[in-house]
Amino acid sequence: MQEISAEQIRKFYKKCKEIIRKQDHYESILYFLYMKPEQKEKWFLLLKEKCQFQREVFESNNKDINENIMPFLKEGEGHRDFNDELADTFLDEIIKMARQMTFDSLLTVEILKKLVVYYTEQNNREKQILSYFYLGYFDGYINDPQIRQEVYQCYQKVVSYRNQYEEITDIHVKKVILAALFNRSNWDTEVSCKKNYNTIHMSHLMEAYEVYQREKDNEIWKENISIPMVLEYIKDEICYELLKPGNERAAETAREIETQYYQEKEKIKERLSAREYYNYWKHKQRQGEIGEKDYFEKLYEYYCQEPWKKIKNEKSGGYNYNYNNMVQMMPLFLPELFDGAKKYDFPWIEALKEDVEWYYTSFPRTGNKAYVDRTIVYEIMELLPHYNQDEAMELYESVLLSRQGSTEIHVRDVAKLAVEVAGRIIDKKPEYMIGILGIQTPEEVQKRKKGVLTFLRKGALHHDRGKLLMSTTINMQLRKLTDQEFATIKKHPEYGLKGAESYQSLKKYNNIILGHHKFYNGKGGYPEAFDNRKCKDKFAIDLITICDCLDAATDNLGRNYMNDKNVSMVLVEMEKEKGIKYSPEIVDFILADENLIQSLEYITTKEREEAYYQTYHRFAREKNQREVELLDLRD
């Protein structure tokens, strides 16, 4: 059995980071490059080059992972144990990935779980602390409620070493203990009972405050982290929490911090950051010093003065996420400004909606993409109730396009396929559609053809909305998914359902969203708890399932780790599994209609290519980006 060396591990991680960087770079250019129509072929060459790159990487990555990673993860034959040199090398490389904001759960989370065990067995306290901290850090980019609880537990474990803090000499280890104290308060909402949340969250903030206050003058931090800056953020958060109902009986020490905080802000109220400004005027309003209407006007006044308005008009490669004041302002101010506009009929609501779409679709696709994706999703979910159904779906669609263009194009293509097939069925076999929208007869199916097709088209457009909540790695398609990642992606139907919860009119699509990965016979697929056999929309689900698979299996532009297949090849495969995975009525109907097959072939080839170009190109044009030079990425 060939040995695995530390140098081999270092080379492996270096190669993986370069691949992720290259993938991000391709995507960034495809999204933000505005090219003239006569340069269309040049853009397509770049898209196809990216696809070829992904195919090659998919194969080579799986080979490299099987040689360098899997031996440490699998049990039984071929399993490899860590030694100190290998374990330390893995940990060093994972820490580098964190510093470079490079995310891949297989290369980080799965290995860190093993490192925690190894360092615990070796009684290596410092490395155990580091392993727990970075496990929490990388786990935080997996959008799964259960995983989010594990994040909190990891930070809690690191904090448990606080009583040994003075004994530790390694600056990096001391630093992560401090960071865990701060990070823990960002994750405790996932594990605390609602009735105890205020108390628990405030106690975590106060503990972090006390430690940072003690450490702020320690000389060792001058070259490492800005303790005063983090301390100010903690004070901001404490005062923000004290504004919420349920914290009226906060500890006296918290109220002392609050009093001092507002005294300080009073002196500099013309130069407050977004969070400070929000806290200051919210406090004034709660104290009765200004009215609620005046408070909303104060927020809007600050909002309009923010220099990000200038950024919006600049021709640049995308919004810089490190512009922290704006990042703080938008999630704080927007819900309040929407509420104020509704309550007092302020005229700014349409301008806000325009700004929201620009802001949440203008983040760069490189660097901290995983963090940005997660942040965008949760902030958008807070804003959707302020939109009507059509506006909300348009916003959601724009955000999905800006973060996962291939997924957005996929749902549109599935909608086209569904309408094409359904239209033929209504004309020739309307009895198949009985039950959809409560329709009772074949004659009624044909009479309400337009309404049935609209229902199926919109159901298809909604079916994969939950993919936006999936982690970045899952959608990059640069390697096979791990069991954990596959378990997470299987939850996207439930996630998609959450996106529609705010709108009563969207509930009609719930069964399609939940059931599009269930087997026809109900004995396989997911979610396991959803029974499609007893569902009134079963035929609609079966149709979307088939169209979903047809598009996914034939897409060599967005799902390009697969071998090229055409519609006829996929239908042959479906025929073998009809009655199990796929509806025999629908499969047989398509196979019997050569003209229909040709139409489906056209949608999945020529129309798909044009859809990719028009969608990306429109996005770049709307962003008013300057034309940039195409870089040679083949080196």
C-alpha positions in Angstrom: 0.0 0.0 0.0 1.5 3.3 -1.1 2.3 5.7 1.7 0.8 9.2 1.9 3.3 11.9 2.7 2.8 15.4 4.2 4.2 16.9 1.1 1.6 15.0 -1.0 -1.2 16.4 1.2 0.2 20.0 0.8 0.3 19.6 -3.0 -3.2 18.2 -3.0 -4.7 21.1 -1.1 -2.8 23.7 -3.2 -4.3 22.1 -6.4 -7.8 22.0 -4.9 -7.7 25.7 -4.0 -6.4 26.6 -7.4 -9.3 24.7 -9.0 -11.9 26.5 -6.8 -10.3 29.9 -7.6 -10.4 29.1 -11.3 -14.1 28.0 -11.2 -15.0 31.2 -9.3 -13.1 33.2 -11.9 -15.0 31.6 -14.8 -18.3 32.3 -13.1 -17.4 35.9 -12.3 -16.5 36.6 -15.9 -19.6 34.9 -17.3 -21.8 36.9 -15.0 -20.3 40.3 -15.1 -18.9 40.4 -18.7 -21.0 42.6 -21.0 -20.2 41.7 -24.6 -21.6 43.1 -27.8 -24.0 40.8 -29.8 -21.4 40.3 -32.4 -19.1 38.8 -29.8 -21.7 36.1 -28.9 -19.5 33.2 -30.2 -16.6 34.4 -28.0 -18.9 34.3 -25.0 -20.0 30.8 -25.9 -16.4 29.6 -26.3 -15.8 30.8 -22.7 -18.9 29.0 -21.4 -17.9 25.8 -23.2 -14.4 26.1 -22.0 -15.7 26.3 -18.4 -17.8 23.2 -19.0 -14.8 21.3 -20.3 -12.7 22.5 -17.4 -15.4 21.2 -14.9 -15.6 17.8 -16.6 -11.9 17.3 -16.5 -11.7 18.5 -12.9 -14.6 16.3 -11.8 -12.7 13.2 -12.9 -9.3 14.3 -11.6 -10.6 15.6 -8.3 -12.4 12.3 -7.6 -9.2 10.4 -8.3 -7.1 12.7 -6.1 -9.6 12.6 -3.3 -9.7 8.8 -3.3 -5.9 8.8 -3.0 -5.4 11.6 -0.4 -8.6 12.1 1.6 -10.8 9.0 1.6 -8.2 6.6 3.2 -8.4 8.8 6.4 -12.2 8.8 6.3 -13.3 5.3 5.4 -13.2 2.3 7.7 -12.0 -1.2 6.9 -9.7 -2.1 4.0 -7.6 0.8 2.8 -8.1 2.9 5.9 -5.1 5.0 7.0 -4.4 6.4 10.5 -3.0 9.8 11.2 0.4 10.4 12.7 1.4 13.7 14.2 3.0 15.0 11.0 0.1 14.1 8.8 -2.5 15.4 11.2 -0.6 18.7 11.7 -0.3 19.1 7.9 -4.0 18.6 7.4 -4.8 21.1 10.1 -2.4 23.7 8.7 -3.9 23.4 5.2 -7.4 23.7 6.5 -6.5 26.8 8.5 -5.0 28.3 5.2 -8.3 27.5 3.5 -10.2 29.4 6.2 -7.9 32.4 5.9 -8.3 32.4 2.1 -12.1 31.9 2.4 -12.0 28.7 0.4 -14.8 26.3 1.2 -15.1 22.6 0.6 -16.7 20.5 3.3 -15.1 17.3 2.2 -11.6 18.8 2.5 -12.4 20.6 5.8 -15.4 19.4 7.8 -15.0 15.6 7.2 -11.2 15.7 8.0 -11.7 18.0 11.0 -14.1 15.5 12.6 -11.3 12.9 12.4 -8.7 15.4 13.7 -10.8 16.2 16.8 -10.8 12.5 17.7 -7.1 12.1 16.9 -6.0 15.1 19.0 -8.3 14.1 21.8 -6.7 10.7 21.9 -3.2 12.3 21.8 -4.2 14.6 24.6 -3.0 17.5 22.5 -5.1 20.3 24.0 -4.1 23.2 21.7 -4.7 21.3 18.4 -7.9 19.9 19.8 -9.1 23.5 20.4 -8.1 24.5 16.9 -9.8 21.5 15.4 -13.1 22.3 17.2 -13.0 26.0 16.2 -12.4 25.4 12.5 -15.0 22.6 12.5 -17.5 25.1 13.7 -16.2 27.7 11.2 -16.6 25.5 8.2 -19.7 23.7 9.4 -21.3 27.2 9.4 -21.4 27.2 5.6 -23.6 24.2 5.4 -27.3 25.3 5.4 -28.8 22.6 7.5 -30.6 23.3 10.8 -29.0 20.2 12.4 -25.6 21.2 11.3 -26.2 24.7 12.6 -26.7 23.2 16.1 -23.3 21.4 15.7 -21.7 24.8 14.9 -22.9 26.1 18.2 -21.6 23.0 20.1 -18.2 23.4 18.5 -17.9 27.0 19.7 -19.2 26.0 23.1 -16.5 23.3 23.3 -13.8 25.9 22.5 -15.3 28.3 25.1 -15.1 25.5 27.7 -11.3 25.9 27.6 -11.6 29.4 28.8 -10.6 28.5 32.3 -7.2 27.2 30.9 -6.7 30.4 28.8 -3.9 31.8 31.0 -1.9 28.5 30.7 -2.0 28.5 26.9 1.0 30.1 25.2 0.1 29.7 21.6 -1.2 33.0 20.4 -3.3 31.4 17.6 -5.1 29.1 20.2 -5.7 32.1 22.5 -7.2 34.0 19.5 -9.6 31.2 18.6 -10.9 31.0 22.2 -11.6 34.8 22.0 -13.2 34.3 18.6 -15.4 31.4 19.8 -16.7 33.6 22.6 -17.9 36.1 20.0 -19.0 33.6 17.4 -21.1 31.5 19.8 -23.5 34.4 20.3 -24.2 34.3 16.5 -25.3 30.7 16.6 -27.1 30.3 20.0 -30.5 31.0 18.4 -30.4 27.5 16.8 -30.2 25.6 20.1 -32.0 27.7 22.7 -35.6 27.4 23.6 -37.5 30.5 22.6 -38.6 31.2 26.1 -35.0 31.2 27.3 -33.3 32.7 24.2 -33.1 36.3 25.5 -31.5 35.3 28.7 -29.0 32.8 27.1 -28.0 35.1 24.3 -27.5 38.1 26.6 -25.4 36.0 29.0 -23.2 34.9 26.0 -22.7 38.5 24.9 -21.9 39.6 28.4 -19.3 36.8 28.9 -17.7 37.9 25.6 -17.8 41.5 26.6 -16.1 40.8 30.0 -13.2 38.8 28.4 -12.6 41.3 25.5 -12.7 44.2 28.0 -10.1 42.5 30.1 -7.9 41.7 27.0 -8.2 45.1 25.2 -4.9 46.4 26.7 -3.0 43.2 26.3 0.1 43.9 24.2 0.0 40.5 22.5 -3.0 41.5 20.4 -1.6 44.6 18.7 -0.2 42.5 15.8 -3.0 40.0 15.7 -6.6 41.2 16.1 -8.3 44.5 16.9 -9.8 43.8 20.3 -11.3 47.4 20.6 -13.0 47.0 17.2 -14.6 43.6 18.2 -15.5 45.1 21.7 -17.4 47.9 20.0 -19.3 45.4 17.9 -20.2 43.4 21.0 -21.5 46.6 22.8 -23.5 47.4 19.6 -25.0 44.0 19.8 -25.8 44.2 23.5 -27.6 47.5 23.1 -29.4 46.2 20.0 -30.6 43.2 22.1 -31.7 45.4 24.9 -34.1 47.2 22.5 -36.0 44.0 22.0 -39.1 43.0 24.0 -38.2 40.4 26.7 -35.0 42.1 27.8 -36.7 44.6 30.2 -35.1 42.8 33.2 -31.6 42.6 31.9 -28.8 42.5 34.4 -27.6 45.7 35.9 -24.2 45.4 34.2 -25.8 45.3 30.8 -27.8 48.4 31.7 -24.6 50.1 32.7 -23.1 49.3 29.3 -26.2 50.7 27.7 -26.1 54.0 29.6 -22.4 54.5 28.8 -23.0 53.5 25.2 -25.6 56.1 24.5 -23.7 58.8 26.3 -20.8 58.1 24.0 -23.0 58.1 20.9 -24.6 61.4 21.8 -21.1 63.0 21.5 -20.5 61.6 18.0 -24.1 61.3 16.7 -23.2 63.0 13.4 -20.6 60.2 12.7 -22.3 57.0 13.7 -22.0 53.7 11.8 -25.2 52.1 10.6 -25.6 49.8 13.6 -24.8 52.6 16.0 -27.2 55.0 14.3 -30.0 52.4 14.3 -29.5 51.7 18.0 -29.3 55.4 18.9 -32.5 56.5 17.2 -34.4 53.3 18.1 -33.5 54.0 21.7 -34.7 57.6 21.4 -38.0 56.4 20.0 -38.4 53.8 22.7 -37.7 56.4 25.3 -40.4 58.6 23.8 -38.0 61.4 22.8 -39.0 61.2 19.1 -42.2 59.8 17.5 -42.3 56.7 15.5 -42.9 58.5 12.2 -39.9 60.8 12.9 -37.9 57.6 13.7 -38.6 56.1 10.3 -37.7 59.4 8.6 -34.4 59.5 10.5 -33.6 56.0 9.2 -34.4 57.0 5.6 -32.3 60.2 5.9 -29.3 58.1 6.9 -30.0 55.5 4.2 -30.1 58.2 1.5 -26.8 59.7 2.6 -24.9 56.4 2.4 -22.1 56.6 -0.2 -23.2 53.2 -1.6 -25.4 55.2 -4.0 -22.2 56.3 -5.7 -21.0 52.7 -5.9 -24.3 51.8 -7.7 -23.5 54.2 -10.5 -19.9 53.2 -11.0 -18.9 50.7 -13.7 -17.2 48.0 -11.7 -16.9 44.3 -11.5 -19.5 43.9 -8.7 -20.1 45.2 -5.2 -17.4 44.9 -2.6 -18.7 42.9 0.4 -16.1 44.4 2.6 -17.9 47.7 2.5 -19.0 47.0 6.0 -21.3 49.9 6.8 -23.6 49.1 4.0 -23.5 45.4 4.9 -24.7 46.4 8.4 -27.2 48.9 7.2 -29.3 46.9 4.7 -30.6 44.1 6.9 -31.2 46.5 9.8 -32.8 49.4 7.9 -34.8 47.7 5.1 -37.5 45.8 7.2 -38.0 49.0 9.2 -38.2 51.2 6.2 -40.7 48.9 4.5 -42.8 48.9 7.7 -42.7 52.7 7.9 -43.7 53.1 4.3 -46.7 50.8 4.7 -47.8 52.4 8.0 -47.3 56.1 7.1 -47.7 55.9 3.3 -44.1 57.2 2.7 -43.3 57.4 -1.0 -40.0 55.5 -0.9 -41.1 51.9 -1.2 -40.6 51.5 -5.0 -37.1 53.0 -4.7 -36.3 50.6 -1.9 -37.4 47.6 -4.0 -35.1 48.8 -6.8 -32.2 49.1 -4.4 -32.9 45.7 -2.8 -32.6 43.9 -6.1 -29.5 45.8 -7.1 -27.8 45.2 -3.7 -28.5 41.5 -3.4 -27.5 40.7 -6.9 -24.3 42.7 -7.0 -22.1 40.8 -4.7 -18.9 39.3 -6.2 -18.8 35.6 -6.9 -15.3 35.1 -5.6 -13.6 35.1 -2.2 -16.3 34.7 0.5 -19.1 33.5 -1.8 -20.3 30.8 0.7 -20.7 33.3 3.5 -22.4 35.8 1.1 -24.8 33.2 -0.3 -25.9 32.2 3.2 -26.3 35.8 4.3 -28.3 36.8 1.2 -30.8 33.9 1.6 -31.7 34.7 5.2 -31.9 38.4 4.6 -34.1 38.0 1.5 -36.4 35.7 3.4 -37.0 38.5 5.9 -37.9 40.9 3.1 -40.2 38.8 0.9 -43.3 39.4 3.1 -43.1 43.1 2.1 -43.6 42.1 -1.6 -46.7 40.9 -3.4 -46.5 37.4 -4.9 -45.3 38.4 -8.3 -42.7 40.9 -7.0 -41.4 38.4 -4.5 -40.9 35.7 -7.1 -39.2 38.2 -9.4 -36.8 39.1 -6.6 -36.2 35.5 -5.7 -35.6 34.7 -9.3 -33.1 37.5 -9.7 -31.2 36.5 -6.6 -31.2 32.8 -7.7 -29.9 33.9 -11.1 -27.1 36.0 -9.6 -25.9 33.2 -7.3 -26.8 30.0 -9.2 -27.4 30.9 -12.8 -27.6 27.3 -14.0 -30.3 26.4 -11.4 -32.4 29.4 -12.6 -32.1 28.4 -16.2 -32.9 24.8 -15.2 -36.2 25.6 -13.7 -37.2 27.7 -16.7 -36.2 24.8 -19.1 -38.3 22.4 -17.0 -41.2 24.8 -17.3 -40.8 24.8 -21.1 -40.7 21.0 -21.2 -43.7 20.6 -18.9 -45.8 23.0 -21.0 -44.8 21.3 -24.3 -45.6 17.8 -23.0 -48.8 18.8 -21.1 -50.1 20.7 -24.1 -50.0 17.5 -26.3 -51.5 15.4 -23.5 -54.4 17.8 -23.1 -55.1 17.6 -26.8 -54.8 13.8 -27.1 -55.3 12.3 -23.7 -57.1 14.9 -21.5 -58.3 12.1 -19.2 -54.8 11.9 -17.8 -55.2 15.4 -16.3 -58.4 14.8 -14.4 -57.9 15.9 -10.8 -55.5 18.8 -11.5 -57.1 22.0 -10.1 -60.1 20.0 -9.1 -61.1 19.3 -12.7 -63.5 16.3 -13.0 -63.9 15.5 -16.7 -61.8 15.4 -19.9 -64.0 18.1 -21.5 -63.2 20.4 -18.6 -59.5 19.7 -18.9 -59.6 20.9 -22.6 -61.8 23.8 -21.8 -59.4 25.0 -19.0 -56.3 24.2 -21.0 -54.7 27.7 -20.5 -55.2 27.5 -16.7 -53.8 24.0 -16.5 -50.7 24.9 -18.5 -50.2 28.0 -16.3 -50.4 25.9 -13.2 -47.8 23.4 -14.5 -45.5 26.1 -15.8 -45.5 28.0 -12.4 -45.2 24.7 -10.5 -42.1 23.9 -12.5 -40.6 27.4 -12.0 -41.0 26.9 -8.2 -39.9 23.3 -7.9 -36.2 23.9 -7.3 -36.3 27.3 -5.4 -34.9 25.5 -2.3 -31.5 25.1 -4.1 -30.6 28.6 -3.2 -30.3 27.4 0.4 -27.8 24.7 -0.6 -24.1 25.3 0.2 -21.7 26.5 -2.4 -19.8 23.2 -2.7 -22.9 21.3 -3.6 -23.6 23.4 -6.6 -20.0 23.7 -7.9 -20.0 20.2 -9.4 -16.2 19.8 -9.0 -16.4 16.4 -7.3 -18.8 13.7 -6.1 -20.9 14.7 -3.2 -20.3 13.3 0.3 -23.1 11.4 2.1 -23.6 14.5 4.3 -23.9 16.8 1.3 -26.3 14.4 -0.4 -28.4 14.3 2.7 -28.4 18.1 2.8 -29.4 18.4 -0.9 -32.3 16.0 -0.3 -33.8 18.7 1.9 -34.2 21.3 -0.8 -37.9 20.4 -1.4 -38.6 21.4 2.3 -36.4 24.5 1.9 -38.3 25.4 -1.2 -41.6 25.1 0.7 -40.3 27.7 3.2 -39.8 30.2 0.5 -43.5 30.0 -0.4 -44.9 30.0 3.1 -45.6 33.7 3.2 -48.1 33.6 0.3 -51.4 31.8 0.4 -51.6 31.8 -3.4 -48.4 29.7 -3.7 -49.7 26.8 -1.6 -51.2 25.3 -4.7 -47.6 24.4 -5.8 -46.6 22.8 -2.5 -47.1 19.2 -3.7 -45.0 19.8 -6.8 -42.2 21.4 -4.7 -42.3 18.6 -2.2 -42.8 15.7 -4.5 -40.7 16.2 -7.6 -38.0 13.7 -6.4 -40.4 11.0 -5.3 -40.6 7.8 -7.3 -43.8 7.2 -9.2 -44.6 4.2 -7.0 -44.0 6.1 -3.8 -41.4 3.6 -2.6 -38.2 5.7 -3.3 -37.0 9.2 -3.6 -37.4 12.0 -1.1 -38.8 13.5 1.2 -39.5 10.1 2.8 -42.5 11.4 4.7 -44.3 12.8 1.6 -46.8 10.3 0.1 -47.3 11.2 -3.5 -49.6 8.2 -4.2 -52.4 9.8 -2.2 -51.8 13.3 -3.6 -54.4 15.1 -5.7 -51.6 16.6 -7.8 -49.9 13.2 -8.5 -50.0 13.6 -12.3 -48.6 17.1 -12.1 -45.8 15.8 -9.8 -45.1 12.9 -12.2 -44.9 15.2 -15.2 -42.5 17.7 -13.5 -40.4 14.8 -12.3 -39.9 13.5 -15.8 -39.2 17.0 -17.2 -36.8 17.7 -14.4 -34.9 14.5 -15.2 -35.0 15.2 -18.9 -33.4 18.6 -18.5 -30.9 17.6 -15.9 -29.6 14.6 -17.9 -29.3 16.5 -21.2 -27.7 19.7 -19.9 -24.1 19.8 -20.8 -23.7 23.5 -20.1 -24.9 23.8 -16.5 -24.6 20.2 -15.2 -21.5 19.4 -17.1 -19.9 16.6 -15.0 -22.2 14.2 -16.9 -21.7 12.5 -20.3 -23.6 14.0 -23.2 -27.1 12.6 -23.5 -30.0 13.5 -25.7 -33.7 13.2 -25.0 -34.1 9.9 -26.9 -31.3 8.3 -24.8 -32.9 9.5 -21.6 -36.3 8.2 -22.6 -34.8 4.8 -23.2 -33.5 4.8 -19.7 -36.9 6.0 -18.3 -38.7 3.2 -20.2 -36.7 0.7 -18.2 -37.9 2.2 -14.9 -41.5 3.2 -15.8 -43.9 2.1 -13.1 -41.1 2.4 -10.6 -39.5 5.8 -10.9 -41.5 7.3 -13.7 -45.1 7.4 -14.8 -45.7 4.8 -17.5 -48.6 6.8 -19.0 -46.3 9.9 -19.6 -43.3 7.9 -20.7 -45.3 5.9 -23.2 -47.1 9.0 -24.4 -43.8 10.8 -25.2 -42.3 7.8 -26.8 -45.3 7.4 -29.1 -45.0 11.0 -30.4 -42.0 11.6 -32.6 -42.9 15.2 -33.2 -43.0 15.8 -29.5 -39.6 14.1 -29.0 -38.2 16.4 -31.7 -39.6 19.5 -29.9 -38.1 18.3 -26.6 -34.8 17.8 -28.3 -34.9 21.4 -29.6 -35.8 22.8 -26.2 -32.8 21.0 -24.6 -30.3 22.0 -27.3 -30.8 25.2 -29.4 -33.2 26.8 -27.0 -31.1 26.0 -24.0 -28.0 27.5 -25.5 -29.9 30.7 -26.3 -31.3 30.7 -22.8 -27.9 30.6 -21.3 -26.7 33.4 -23.4 -29.7 35.7 -23.0 -29.9 35.1 -19.3 -26.3 35.8 -18.5 -26.0 38.5 -21.1 -29.1 40.3 -19.8 -27.8 40.1 -16.3 -24.5 41.7 -17.3 -26.3 44.4 -19.4 -28.6 45.3 -16.5 -25.6 45.6 -14.2 -24.2 48.1 -16.7 -20.8 46.6 -16.4 -17.8 47.8 -18.4 -16.4 45.4 -21.0 -13.5 43.5 -19.5 -10.7 41.6 -21.2 -11.2 37.9 -21.4 -8.5 36.2 -19.5 -6.8 33.0 -20.7 -7.6 30.5 -17.9 -6.0 27.5 -19.6 -2.6 27.9 -18.0 
